[in-house]
């Protein structure tokens, strides 16, 4: 679907003055902590560390100077950022189980990272995820132990409760103006036996309901907005955009700083205490490998002397494959009309209307036929046509259900393409390497067809567009999946917590074999959570701050 471009409407500033003057306040060459990345984990960590006025923190963000951009602020416009300068714009290697297709991998390249580009859906994951991490050796990460951190980080429009907070930096709210088709989808999901839940992050994840989002009064709220922008004048906080980190300096087994290109100058910046990588599931393992931490044979291929031989760096890449089921609709309360001038006026004047939509308004979690300790499938329902990451157009109105396989089991890799630190890494998702994943995905498509055929969808869903009525058998659906599946933008686990024999980090997020170096982003997950990964990555930032402050 297409949404009005920011260039056509003008905008207010999306970022602070640091983004416009990359070298501002960067007179120091040494800091207590250097945080690489300002996204879902890095912004949280840096903001928390600078609460101590005696602690100096440098945040390095590769995203450059940014003009005001309403495509970041307007929830419905998130896909308009794809393939722009706000996007790392990665593409996978030919995928072995997807007929050799290459998969587009967008990641945010701006202050706030991918929290400025995602669909803003607020899902923490399932209790079983965190209890599973703890049981596998990640001490301190059980659900009961991390719940207070989730509550601490949010200001929820529903107020404080056993499961939610009301005074944190990150704003969360119910959709201010959802479409009728989204409400009907929830009714239809319940009608076919999925059940209902009024809070995916409360007592029960399983069921159907409307998603809460990371927005404030109808506008996107990023981790930069919550954790850095309000404190950017702190004298102990330096934020430098346009800084592409090349490698971590490691001297006598200790991380002592980084080498980075800031603007057109390559600089050495020192960390008195620690370097923390929060560059995401692709770039954090890439930086570890460029710094000599990774599979020794792979590093040797690129002329990099190994400091720590660890085959798990860049391994175990997990994500949530997603297939979109689209149905034609004749109902006019549909995001196909979001670009009408009247909708822009409604948004600018009152933060109401279709542009406040995050597209994926409704959803559900349910079990497939594959045994799992948490619901293995997530539905993301949208009152819109969505195909090819939102770039494809449809002559009419449509309703979509994204089938996000949150119980995926297949694992891929991130590897160096070159010793050049500014070359994109090689990414292979390896989707559907595990046969259970295809079973779950086809189960999900068949369930989505039930939803679209439910009584609640009469008058809303007319005929199937994708995969189409000619794909009837499970074998035919498998072929459609291999040709059309994409993903839910949730790469994880490439520098996972574990022992020295099976992971990259200990339970305190410290890199095995190097002192003074941690990772605090989605790559630290031992296994990907059952649901959207933005909130869990914020949790990792919060947890990292507590660990560092406590001396762990």
C-alpha angles and dihedrals in degrees: 000000000000123000128192112279119241090230089066098051108029124230148214122254116291098190140032130260092273089074092055095047107037095185097044113136091358095126092117119086095191131053135172091240134016114201115195109209133022099218135105094320105022099052091049093049095046093047092051095045093053091057082088104073090205093061120083119207131187117198115199116198121183092206110101135223109314132207116218107285124193091188085075095046100043108076096211092054099063095114090055087074093063115111092012132112088272089066131074082214098206126178126201127237115262103296112235096213098040099065090269095299119158114228124219111236113194119193128175116256102190142076102303092029116216091350082079093053108035130096091258096233112161111222123145097190128244129310087240091062095062095037087051091052091051093046090053091055107278094128114203096025102096118128094254090051097049098040092083089055092052089051092046095055100051141075100196120197088222091061133236121326142145089290104029142056131217105194107051130116096251118078120216125180145165116259106280096211114013123182123252090239090063092053090049091051091056090049090049093048090053091045092059092052105268091117129211138282127178094201125034088190096049134072095319130029096184117092141049130292147121118296124241113224141208095252137115119215090341097312128106115265113203131191087254089057092049106035109022113022095062090052103036091116093059105123091223094055122080118180117191120185123191089044114135109191113218102186146333117259110234119187122178091344095311131106106236103170145309141272111228140169107234108188103317096334127089109218139183114225123188131219117202094195115013148344114219121195114212098157097122138256094303104037101038094060089042090056092046090053093045086054094053099263113121144055104347095215092051092048090050090056087064098040095254117143110229118241094174121014103216118155091193094070106106092004128109095042107180131185139157112259111216131200120193120222108197126191129188115247133190095196113113098209086090136123090242083088096049093108094061112122090238090061092053090050091050091051097047094043103040109002088244136120137049096323090066088065118107087206093237097071102150133041154150143211120217142156123259126205090275111092113246136157090233134031105290099202132058124194118209109193122200132183088222145069109265124180135138092020091307095304098106118088130214127204097233139008126309144177121222136199116196112207105210110189099216092172093060116153105186119105131206138181145248114210138170117265091191143350085250102108093212096056115101115254122247110255126193114177094186090205114191095015084129110064093217089068094064090047090055094046094052090046087055094051092050090050091049089054088054090052093050090050095050122115091250090064096054107124091019106061117048112165136347119262101174127064085358135219093277089070101077111138125065089246090055091047090052089057090049091051094051090050098043112023118118125165144254097250094251108130112171149150101048093128097026130182113255143107122306086262098054109018148037102231136041121231089275090059092250117146112247112246098016128077122215094029129106138164119222109178141078092294088073094068113114088211129001114265123246098259143013112345104214096088094044089051090052086052089055089053091050092047092047090054092052092047093050094045091051093050095245 
